[in-house]
Amino acid sequence: MDSKLNRNIFQIRTDLQKKLMSVVFFLAILPAAVIGGSCYAVLSMLISCPKSTAGDEILLFLNMDNWMLIILATVPLAIIFVWFSALVVTNKIVGPIQRITSEIKARLDGTKDGPIMLRPGDQLKELMEQINTLLEKKK
């Protein structure tokens, strides 16, 4: 595979990608925060109730210290997972846009010829195929 087709998926390169990252990230984190906060509130009410029908064994496990540790351990992991997932998704969209733009510029300058190639797994292949068809007809 051409070395120019390789990329680092852990980089944010353009303003478009920054905007997409923020949208994807907050659309994933906001519902998670609402659901997590609701679960925390329900568990807090269950724990604070001295006479529970759930049984004493469950109340021994469901004390505040255990749940705080679980939340403190899982929230940062969830945020990291969402961040890297958003990064991969936006790279699959923004990368091809950058590549198509630079390839069209090279063809307009006359420094390159032939069809535009994208990486496996990139989005916008349909657009690239239509641009390649247009370039072929203009020869």
Phi, psi and omega in degrees: 000143180299136182294337178288341179278345177285153179208163175260114184283356183258028177239143172255117190253332188230166176295324177300317180293323176299317179295315178297319179300315182295320179295310181297317182298311182288330175292336178271321184284321184301309178296324178297320179293319179295314180294317179297318178295321178295316177298319179298317180295317180295316179296322178298320179293320178296320182290321184285342180284113185291328181248094182254147177274356183285343179105149182292330181296318180291321180295329177295321179285321184274057173263164188297325183296316180298315182290325177296319178295318179297315180295316180295333179276323186273329183298310178298323178295320178294319179296316178297317179299314180296319180300310182291327175295316178296322179296316179295315181297314182291328177294328180288343178259311185287324180304309178297326178297315178298315182296313180299317180299312181292325179292321178294318178300318180296323179288324176293324177286343181085012181272349182219154180218161177100180183286156177275132180248139175248166179283153175299136179090351178289154175272178177069023179295326179297317177298317180298320179296320178293322177294318177298320177297317178298315179298322180293322180288331182282351180291000000 
